[in-house]
């Protein structure tokens, strides 16, 4: 990142990824073309990796969120858990972690029976033991980094 203006652009886009170049220019005091060039440079450098719509999972039939710790049954087995679970659409995020578990995945499903079925599929496909935490509420999520 080059300077405070880039940080400002990232903060603004982190809050509203659909903000127009004209609005970004007005907020930063730059010209619209200067903002466009800076945003394009941030994208080219991989600092901005994409834009997406945030969907309320409850409103699309996925009210149950769970965090699942994954621990390999055989610690000597190849570390290929993410590859084995890549096509599981219910898995929203997968993190390699330090601690008792090797990975933590975040899943969203419609009801407890679907979670039970998913856990069985995960255990079988990835050859792991699981420990599940069900999310009761989400006061905040997906906040942009503090710059």
Secondary structure by P-SEA (a helix, b strand, c coil): cccaaaaaaaaaaaacccccaaaaaaaacccaaaaaaaaaaaaaaccccbbbbbbccccccccbbbbbbbbbccccccccccccccccccccccccccccccbbbbbbbccaaaaaaaaaaaaaaacbbbbbbbbcccccccccccc
